[in-house]
Amino acid sequence: MRTKKIAAAAAALTMIASMAAMPIGASAYTAINGGDVSFEKYLVMKNEATVPNVSFGLTVETIADSEVKEATGTTLAVMKGPAGIAFNAGTDVTAVGATAEAPASATVAFKSTDPTETEASKGSKSIVFKTTSTDDEKFAKKTVTLDLSNVSFPEPGVYRYKIIETATTGVAGVTNDTNNIRYLDVYVKNETTGSGATETTTGNIEIQGYFIHTGDDAPVKGTADSSKKSTGFSNAYTTNDLEFRKVVTGNQGSKDKYFMITVKLTNPDNLTVSDSDTFQLSGTWTKTPTQNSATVYTAETMTAANNVTSLTYADLKGTDGYSFYIHDGELIELHGILSGLGYTISETEEDYTPAVAMNTTGDVKTNDKTGDGTAIDTSDNNTVTDTFLKSDAGVIFTNDRAGNIPTGIISTVAGSAALVALGIAGVAGGAVYVKKKRSEEE
């Protein structure tokens, strides 16, 4: 009996010792670390536009105390995600780790050489297009990856982080997602073996999955609600097209004559524009003009200017701009001009009477940051100036050359031939008459 009591006491002491050695609040689980989870950045634009050189900022951090959710009868609890989440550096993605003063951040860069995809390839991506048409826009995308390998999850539950898109101010034509916040939920659950009636827990935990979404609602129990699922941030790049065409009128106007028209892009609001931003060209102009008797420019000069399919902002800005050579009936359209830039288009004067007018469907007023704007200036007859392009615009340059034909001259070839014929007939008739008259006298 004494031996049993001693053994029992020893066992009790052993239990007490082990309990004393266990930290208060110690978990029954072994913590696990997370993995990688990716989302995308989209940049939507017109089909004719070129991807701009622009960068976007992102941050990621655990949610605030006020965003923690208690469990209810229908929803799961939402906890603050543990520290350690970061961005992975990648293609066109620069990552900066968290500090005591700032959360982890990333910069995502788009550039003019990036490939694009059509609207038809949208699939289930969270992309917002501007128009209702399904074939007039395209998008570029970048993949951003979050790294949770240094995040330690201690027990089952839903852990939440906040991803924020920082403002991209000052970049011409670029706007951020209307909702600049996404949430990342990390679902951690008990590891199980078997299924159904034989399913049992192993005592370990595992990552069940990751869910990126809009809105900060708590997950509903037993329901996989994907209505707020998001694949990323959708940004827009708003651009406009600028067309100019040539019309020649008057009875002395040459339809073959090439006129020089110069296009300059201006930036009165000092918006951020890259010299390498590219603008595509389309139209009906002659790429390799031949000099004719009515044209004062050489074929070499005109071909060097006209034989292009795109131009950069560096080509079009400044005091010189870029000059084209076009004749009657030809037009050139410059695509993808960043919304907010201005322009001046001018024609070099020659011995024609110039006139300039906007198409009725074109931009009719400036609309800069400081006010409603004023009417586009066409007062010089051979120049049009707009300080803020806010929609597609068209300009018509008309050149008239008329002359009064002197009176009393033969005006047509047919008339000349008829008069000559009458003269010949008159001479012939006179000769016959004289001959007949002589015969009668003899």
KATATA-V999787 format. One record per pair of residues at least 6 apart in sequence whose ideal C-beta (glycine too) atoms are under 8 Angstrom apart, sorted by the first residue. I is the first residue (numbers start at 1). J is the second residue. D is the distance in whole Angstrom. If there is no record, write none. Layout:
# KATATA-V999787
{{I	J	D} {I	J	D}}
This chain:
# KATATA-V999787
{{27	154	5} {27	155	6} {28	203	7} {29	154	6} {29	155	5} {29	156	8} {29	203	7} {29	204	7} {29	205	5} {30	204	7} {30	205	8} {31	152	4} {31	153	6} {31	154	5} {31	205	8} {32	152	7} {32	153	6} {32	188	7} {32	204	8} {32	205	6} {32	206	7} {32	207	7} {33	148	7} {33	149	6} {33	150	7} {33	151	6} {33	152	6} {33	153	7} {34	148	3} {34	149	7} {34	151	5} {34	153	7} {34	186	6} {34	207	6} {35	148	6} {35	149	6} {35	207	7} {36	88	7} {36	145	5} {36	146	7} {36	147	6} {36	148	7} {36	149	7} {37	145	7} {37	146	5} {37	148	7} {37	184	7} {37	210	4} {37	212	7} {38	143	5} {38	144	7} {38	145	5} {38	146	7} {39	143	8} {39	144	6} {39	146	8} {39	163	7} {39	182	7} {39	212	5} {39	230	7} {39	231	6} {39	232	4} {39	233	8} {40	125	7} {40	141	5} {40	142	7} {40	143	6} {40	144	7} {40	231	6} {40	232	4} {40	233	8} {41	56	6} {41	108	5} {41	141	7} {41	142	5} {41	144	6} {41	232	6} {41	233	5} {41	235	7} {42	125	7} {42	126	8} {42	127	5} {42	139	5} {42	140	7} {42	141	5} {42	232	6} {42	233	7} {42	234	5} {42	235	6} {43	51	7} {43	52	8} {43	54	8} {43	110	6} {43	139	6} {43	140	5} {43	141	7} {43	174	8} {43	235	5} {43	236	8} {43	237	6} {44	127	6} {44	128	7} {44	129	6} {44	130	7} {44	137	6} {44	138	8} {44	139	5} {44	234	6} {44	235	7} {44	236	5} {44	237	7} {45	51	7} {45	116	8} {45	137	7} {45	138	6} {45	139	7} {45	140	8} {45	236	7} {45	237	4} {45	238	8} {45	239	6} {45	336	8} {46	136	7} {46	137	6} {46	138	8} {46	239	6} {46	241	8} {46	335	7} {46	336	7} {47	135	8} {47	136	6} {47	137	6} {47	138	5} {48	241	7} {48	280	6} {48	282	7} {48	335	4} {48	336	6} {49	237	6} {49	239	5} {49	280	8} {49	335	6} {49	336	4} {50	112	5} {50	277	7} {50	278	4} {50	279	7} {50	280	6} {50	310	7} {50	336	5} {51	110	5} {51	111	7} {51	112	6} {51	113	8} {51	114	4} {51	116	7} {51	140	5} {51	237	8} {52	110	7} {52	112	7} {52	171	7} {52	173	7} {52	174	7} {52	237	6} {52	274	7} {52	277	5} {52	338	7} {53	109	8} {53	110	7} {53	111	5} {53	112	6} {53	274	4} {53	276	6} {53	277	6} {54	109	8} {54	110	5} {54	168	7} {54	171	5} {54	174	5} {54	237	8} {54	272	8} {54	274	8} {55	107	5} {55	108	6} {55	109	5} {55	110	7} {55	168	7} {56	107	7} {56	108	5} {56	110	8} {56	165	6} {56	166	7} {56	168	5} {56	176	8} {56	233	8} {56	235	7} {57	105	7} {57	106	7} {57	107	6} {57	108	8} {57	165	7} {57	166	4} {57	167	8} {57	168	7} {58	87	7} {58	105	6} {58	106	5} {58	107	8} {58	108	7} {58	144	7} {58	163	6} {58	164	7} {58	165	6} {58	166	7} {59	102	8} {59	103	5} {59	104	7} {59	105	5} {59	106	8} {59	163	7} {59	164	5} {59	166	7} {60	85	6} {60	86	8} {60	87	7} {60	103	6} {60	104	5} {60	105	8} {60	146	6} {60	161	6} {60	162	7} {60	163	5} {60	164	8} {60	184	8} {61	85	8} {61	98	7} {61	103	4} {61	104	7} {61	161	7} {61	162	6} {61	164	8} {62	80	5} {62	81	4} {62	82	7} {62	83	7} {62	85	7} {62	160	7} {62	161	6} {62	162	7} {63	78	8} {63	80	6} {63	81	7} {63	160	5} {63	161	7} {63	162	5} {63	183	8} {63	216	8} {65	80	7} {67	78	8} {67	160	7} {67	162	8} {67	216	6} {68	78	6} {68	79	6} {68	80	6} {69	75	7} {69	76	8} {69	77	6} {69	78	4} {69	218	4} {70	77	6} {71	77	4} {72	218	7} {74	220	6} {74	221	6} {75	217	8} {75	218	4} {75	219	6} {75	220	6} {75	221	6} {76	157	8} {76	158	5} {76	218	6} {76	219	5} {76	220	8} {76	221	6} {77	157	6} {77	158	7} {77	218	7} {78	158	5} {78	159	8} {78	160	5} {78	185	7} {78	218	5} {78	219	7} {79	157	5} {79	158	7} {79	159	5} {79	160	7} {80	159	7} {80	160	7} {81	151	7} {81	159	4} {81	160	6} {81	161	4} {81	184	8} {81	186	6} {82	151	5} {82	152	6} {82	153	6} {82	154	8} {82	159	7} {83	98	8} {83	151	7} {84	148	7} {84	150	4} {84	151	4} {84	152	7} {85	98	8} {85	104	6} {85	146	6} {85	147	7} {85	148	6} {85	150	8} {85	151	6} {85	161	6} {86	95	7} {86	97	6} {86	98	7} {86	104	4} {86	146	7} {86	147	5} {86	150	7} {87	93	7} {87	95	4} {87	96	8} {87	104	6} {87	105	7} {87	106	4} {87	144	7} {87	145	7} {87	146	6} {87	147	7} {88	95	6} {88	145	4} {88	146	7} {88	147	5} {89	95	4} {90	143	7} {90	144	7} {90	145	6} {91	142	8} {91	143	8} {92	108	6} {92	109	5} {92	110	7} {92	111	7} {92	142	6} {93	106	6} {93	107	7} {93	108	5} {93	109	8} {93	142	7} {93	143	8} {93	144	6} {93	145	8} {94	106	6} {94	107	5} {94	109	8} {95	104	7} {95	105	8} {95	106	5} {96	104	7} {96	105	5} {96	106	7} {97	104	6} {98	104	4} {106	144	6} {108	142	5} {108	144	6} {109	142	8} {110	140	6} {110	142	7} {112	274	8} {112	276	6} {112	277	6} {112	278	5} {114	140	5} {115	140	7} {116	138	4} {116	139	6} {116	140	5} {117	138	6} {117	139	6} {117	140	8} {117	141	7} {118	135	7} {118	138	6} {119	129	6} {119	134	5} {119	135	6} {119	136	8} {119	137	6} {119	138	7} {119	139	8} {120	134	7} {120	135	7} {122	129	8} {122	139	8} {124	231	7} {125	141	8} {125	231	5} {125	232	7} {126	229	8} {126	230	5} {126	231	5} {126	232	6} {126	234	6} {127	139	6} {127	234	5} {128	177	8} {128	178	8} {128	234	4} {128	236	8} {129	137	5} {130	137	7} {130	236	6} {130	238	8} {131	137	6} {141	232	8} {144	232	7} {146	161	8} {146	163	8} {146	184	7} {148	186	7} {151	186	8} {153	159	6} {153	186	7} {153	188	5} {153	205	7} {153	207	7} {155	188	7} {155	205	7} {156	188	5} {156	189	5} {156	190	6} {156	205	6} {157	188	6} {158	185	5} {158	186	7} {158	187	6} {158	188	8} {158	218	8} {158	219	6} {159	185	7} {159	186	4} {159	188	7} {160	183	6} {160	184	7} {160	185	5} {160	186	8} {160	216	8} {161	183	7} {161	184	4} {161	186	8} {162	181	6} {162	182	8} {162	183	6} {162	184	8} {163	181	7} {163	182	4} {163	183	7} {163	184	6} {163	212	7} {164	180	6} {164	181	6} {165	176	6} {165	177	6} {165	180	4} {165	181	8} {165	233	5} {166	180	8} {167	176	6} {167	180	8} {168	174	6} {168	176	6} {168	235	8} {170	271	6} {170	272	5} {171	271	7} {171	272	5} {172	267	8} {172	271	4} {172	272	6} {172	273	5} {172	338	4} {172	339	7} {172	340	5} {172	341	6} {173	237	6} {173	238	5} {173	239	6} {173	338	4} {173	339	4} {173	340	6} {174	235	7} {174	236	7} {174	237	5} {174	238	8} {175	235	7} {175	236	5} {175	238	7} {176	233	8} {176	235	6} {177	233	4} {177	234	5} {177	235	6} {179	214	6} {180	233	8} {181	214	7} {182	212	6} {182	213	7} {182	214	6} {182	230	6} {182	232	8} {182	233	7} {183	212	7} {183	213	6} {183	214	7} {183	215	7} {183	216	6} {184	210	6} {184	211	7} {184	212	5} {185	210	7} {185	211	5} {185	212	8} {185	213	7} {185	219	7} {186	207	7} {186	210	6} {187	207	7} {187	208	4} {187	209	5} {187	210	7} {187	211	7} {188	205	6} {188	206	7} {188	207	6} {188	208	7} {189	205	7} {189	206	6} {189	208	4} {190	201	5} {190	202	8} {190	204	8} {190	205	6} {190	206	8} {191	201	7} {191	202	5} {191	203	8} {191	204	4} {191	205	6} {191	206	5} {192	199	5} {192	200	6} {192	201	5} {192	202	7} {193	199	7} {193	200	6} {193	202	6} {194	200	6} {211	229	7} {212	229	7} {212	230	5} {212	231	7} {212	232	8} {213	228	4} {213	229	5} {213	230	6} {214	228	5} {214	230	5} {215	228	5} {217	228	7} {219	225	7} {238	338	8} {238	339	4} {239	335	7} {239	336	4} {239	337	6} {239	338	6} {239	339	6} {240	337	5} {240	339	6} {240	363	7} {240	389	5} {240	390	7} {240	391	6} {240	392	5} {240	393	7} {241	333	6} {241	334	7} {241	335	5} {241	336	8} {241	337	7} {241	392	5} {241	393	8} {242	263	8} {242	333	7} {242	334	5} {242	337	6} {242	343	6} {242	345	8} {242	389	7} {242	392	8} {242	393	5} {242	394	8} {242	395	8} {243	283	7} {243	331	6} {243	332	7} {243	333	4} {243	334	8} {243	359	7} {243	392	8} {243	393	7} {243	394	4} {243	395	7} {244	261	6} {244	263	7} {244	331	7} {244	332	6} {244	345	5} {244	394	7} {244	395	4} {244	396	8} {244	397	7} {245	326	8} {245	329	8} {245	330	7} {245	331	4} {245	332	8} {245	394	7} {245	395	7} {245	396	6} {245	397	7} {246	259	6} {246	261	7} {246	326	5} {246	327	6} {246	328	6} {246	329	7} {246	330	6} {246	331	7} {246	397	6} {246	399	7} {247	328	6} {247	329	8} {247	396	6} {247	397	7} {247	398	5} {247	399	7} {248	254	7} {248	255	6} {248	257	7} {248	327	7} {248	328	4} {248	352	8} {248	398	8} {248	399	5} {248	400	8} {248	401	8} {249	398	6} {249	399	7} {249	400	5} {249	401	8} {249	402	8} {250	352	8} {250	353	8} {250	400	4} {250	401	4} {250	402	4} {250	403	8} {251	402	6} {251	403	6} {251	405	8} {252	401	4} {252	402	6} {252	403	5} {253	328	8} {253	352	7} {253	399	7} {253	400	6} {253	401	4} {253	402	8} {254	294	4} {254	328	8} {254	401	8} {255	327	7} {255	328	4} {255	329	7} {256	292	5} {256	294	6} {256	295	7} {256	327	6} {256	328	8} {257	292	7} {257	294	4} {257	295	5} {257	327	6} {257	328	8} {258	289	6} {258	291	8} {258	292	8} {258	295	5} {258	297	6} {258	302	6} {258	325	4} {258	326	7} {258	327	5} {259	325	7} {259	326	6} {259	327	7} {259	347	6} {259	348	7} {259	350	7} {259	397	7} {259	399	7} {260	297	7} {260	323	5} {260	324	7} {260	325	6} {260	347	7} {260	348	4} {261	323	7} {261	324	5} {261	325	8} {261	326	6} {261	345	6} {261	346	7} {261	347	5} {261	348	8} {261	397	6} {262	320	8} {262	321	5} {262	322	7} {262	323	4} {262	324	8} {262	345	7} {262	346	5} {262	347	8} {262	348	7} {263	316	6} {263	321	5} {263	322	6} {263	323	8} {263	324	7} {263	334	7} {263	343	7} {263	344	8} {263	345	5} {264	316	7} {264	317	7} {264	318	7} {264	319	8} {264	320	8} {264	321	3} {264	322	8} {264	343	7} {264	344	5} {264	345	8} {264	346	8} {265	313	7} {265	316	4} {265	317	5} {265	321	7} {265	337	7} {265	341	5} {265	342	7} {265	343	6} {266	317	8} {266	341	7} {266	342	4} {266	343	6} {266	344	6} {266	387	7} {267	273	6} {267	317	7} {267	341	6} {267	342	7} {268	342	6} {268	368	7} {268	387	5} {268	388	7} {269	340	6} {269	368	6} {269	369	5} {269	388	7} {271	338	7} {271	340	5} {271	341	7} {273	313	5} {273	338	6} {273	341	7} {274	313	7} {275	312	6} {275	313	5} {275	314	4} {275	317	8} {276	312	6} {276	313	7} {276	314	7} {277	312	7} {277	313	5} {277	338	7} {278	310	5} {278	311	7} {278	312	5} {278	313	8} {278	336	7} {279	310	6} {279	311	5} {279	312	7} {279	313	8} {279	316	7} {279	334	5} {279	335	6} {279	336	5} {279	337	6} {280	309	7} {280	310	5} {280	334	8} {280	335	4} {280	336	6} {281	308	6} {281	309	6} {281	310	6} {281	311	7} {281	332	6} {281	333	7} {281	334	6} {281	335	7} {282	332	8} {282	333	5} {282	335	7} {283	330	7} {283	331	5} {283	332	4} {283	333	5} {284	329	7} {284	330	5} {284	331	6} {285	306	6} {285	324	7} {285	326	5} {285	330	5} {285	331	7} {285	332	5} {286	306	6} {286	326	8} {286	327	7} {286	330	7} {287	303	7} {287	306	5} {287	307	5} {288	299	8} {288	303	5} {288	306	7} {288	307	6} {289	295	8} {289	299	6} {289	302	4} {289	303	6} {289	306	6} {289	325	6} {289	327	8} {290	299	5} {291	297	7} {291	298	6} {291	299	5} {291	302	7} {295	302	8} {296	350	7} {297	325	6} {301	325	8} {302	325	4} {305	322	8} {305	323	6} {305	324	6} {305	325	6} {306	324	6} {306	325	6} {311	322	6} {311	334	7} {315	322	5} {316	322	5} {321	344	7} {324	332	6} {326	332	7} {337	343	7} {337	389	6} {339	389	7} {339	390	6} {340	368	8} {340	388	6} {340	389	7} {340	390	8} {341	388	8} {341	389	6} {342	366	7} {342	385	7} {342	386	5} {342	387	4} {342	388	6} {342	389	6} {343	385	8} {343	386	6} {343	389	6} {344	383	7} {344	384	7} {344	385	5} {344	386	8} {345	383	7} {345	384	5} {345	395	6} {345	397	8} {346	380	8} {346	382	6} {346	383	4} {346	384	8} {347	354	6} {347	356	7} {347	382	5} {347	383	7} {347	397	5} {347	399	8} {348	382	8} {349	382	6} {350	399	8} {351	401	7} {352	399	4} {352	400	6} {352	401	5} {353	399	7} {353	400	5} {353	401	7} {354	381	5} {354	382	4} {354	397	7} {354	398	7} {354	399	6} {355	381	6} {355	397	8} {355	398	4} {355	399	8} {355	400	7} {356	378	5} {356	380	8} {356	381	6} {356	382	6} {356	383	7} {356	384	5} {356	395	6} {356	396	7} {356	397	6} {356	398	7} {357	378	7} {357	395	7} {357	396	5} {357	398	7} {358	364	7} {358	376	6} {358	378	7} {358	384	7} {358	393	7} {358	394	7} {358	395	6} {358	396	8} {359	393	7} {359	394	3} {359	395	7} {359	396	7} {361	392	7} {361	394	7} {362	391	8} {362	392	7} {362	393	4} {362	394	4} {362	395	7} {363	376	7} {363	386	6} {363	389	6} {363	390	6} {363	391	5} {363	392	7} {363	393	4} {364	375	7} {364	376	7} {365	372	7} {365	373	5} {365	374	7} {365	375	6} {365	376	7} {365	390	8} {366	373	4} {366	374	6} {366	375	8} {366	376	7} {366	386	6} {366	387	5} {366	388	4} {366	390	8} {367	373	4} {367	388	5} {367	390	5} {368	387	6} {368	388	4} {373	387	7} {373	388	6} {376	384	6} {376	385	7} {376	386	5} {377	383	8} {377	384	7} {377	385	4} {377	386	8} {378	384	5} {382	397	7} {384	395	5} {386	393	7} {405	411	7} {410	416	5} {410	419	7}}
